[in-house]
């Protein structure tokens, strides 16, 4: 495999041409948002005899942006799965209520879900900020533009993964990955 290949294992829930069209639209959005080298991603093919689509990042910056977004997306889903099903999440929400101006507000499932959603947003924003500061400037893109593109790239990856698709790096990744 090309070092900048990205493998997408199709979800079992893709059963119709419309389902596949939706995934292709998500991949197109990923290509647009991550393109900081002039090419985005290209379709490299299918792994014959399997449910894998292979795409290739057409530049090292685009690949780095996708890999950074993938790391953030994986952290997002890990938090959603592990942290939000923990007692710590509930205790953090109760502590938030006790320390905020909402001292009279009682624990509700709806409030807890809003708290979780906001925490995920902040987690993503912090991760995006850290990466954008490290990249500073790339190929004419300033830090704020990188931040915006990384946010959109991460959102695209979350959308693809949220559809029960899996994203994996090349079987022959670049040394720095």
N, C-alpha and C positions, 0 to 999 in steps of 0.2 A: 504494500500500500504506500501511497504518497504520504510523506510525513505530515502534511497538512490536511489529510482526509479526516472527515468527521462522519461517523457511522450512526445511523438512526435506525433502531429496531422498531418496526411498526407495531403499534398496539393491536391486540386481538379485536378491539372494538372498531377497527377500520374494516367495514364490510361492504361499503358501496362506493361507487365512483365519487359521489359528493364528499364522503369522508376523506378520501384521498385528496380531492381537490382542496379541501380545507387545510390539510397538512401542507400541501404544496404552497398554498397562500401564506402559511405561517413561515415556511422556509424562505419564500420570496421576501417577506418582511424582515427576516433575520439577515438576509443578504443585503438589503438596502441599509438597515441600521448599522451593520457592522463594517460596512465598506469604508475603510480609511486608506486603502491602497489603490483604488481605482477599478477594482474588479468584483468585489463582494465574494460570493461563493458560486461555484458552478456545479452542475449535476455531473457526478463522476460515474454513476451507474447503479445498478442493483447487484447485490451479491447473489448470483444465480442460485436458485434452489432454496432461497431463504427469504425472510421478511425484512431484509436490510436494504436501506437506501444509503448510498455513499455520496457525500458532497465534498468539495474541496475548497478550502479558503484560498483565494487567489493572491494573497499577499501575507507577509509575516505579521504586519500590524493588524490586519483583519483577523488572522488566526489568533493572535494574542488577545484581541478584544473578545472574540468568541470564547476562548478558553477562560478568560477572566469572568465573563458573564456566566459561563457554565459552572464555575466554582461558586459564584454567588447564588445561582439557581439551586445548586445542590445543597448549599447551606440553608436556603429558604425552605426547601422541602424537609430537610433534616429537622429544622426548628419546628416546622408544622407538625411533623410526625412524633418526634420525641419530646420536645419541650412542652408543647401544648397538651399532651396527654399526661403531664406530670403534676404532682402536687405543688411543685415550685411555681408553676405558672399561675395556679389559683392563689397561692400565697402572695405572689408579687402583685396580682390584681387587687387583692384585699388590702395590701400595704399601700398601694397607689391610692385607693379610696380613702384610707385612713389619713394619709398625709396631704391629700389635695383639699381643695375648697369644697369637695363633694363629701364631706364627712358624714352627712346625713343620708347619702345615697347607699342603698343596700346592694349586696351582691346579686346580680341577675345574670342569666346565661347570655342575654343579648349584650349587656355591658361587657361581660367577659370576652365575648367574641369580638366586639369593637376594640377592646384593649389589645387582643391578640393581633388583629389586623394592623393596628397602628404600630405595634412593636415590630411586626414583619416589615412594614414600610420603613421604619427607622433603621432596622438592621440592614436592609438593602441600600438605603441612602448612605449610611456610614461606610459600607463596603465599596460602593461606587466612588465615594469621595476619596477613600484611601487609594484606590487604583488610579483615579484621575490625577491625583497629586503626584503619584510616582511616575506616570507617563508624561505629565506636564504639557508637552507639545509633541505632536507627531505628524509628519507629512503635511504641514500647513494647518493642522487642526490644533486649536488652542485648548487649554484644560477644560473650559466650560463646554466646548463642543464635544470633546472626548467624553465628558461626564454625561451629556445628553445622549450620545450614541451608545455608550455603555448601558445606560438605563434602558433604552429601547431594545438593545441586544438582549439584555437580561430578561426583560419582559417577554420578548419573543421566545426565548429558550424556556421560560417558565410555562408559557402557553403550550409549547410543543410537548414538554414533559407532562404537563397537567392532563394532556390527552392520553396518558398512559404509554407514550412512546418513550424509548430510552435513547439517550445520546451518549456515545462513547468516542474517545479519541482514536486516532489511527493506531493500528497494530504496530506501526513503525514511527512513533511520535518523534518530533524534534528533541534533541538532547536537553534543551532548557525546560521542557514540560515535565 
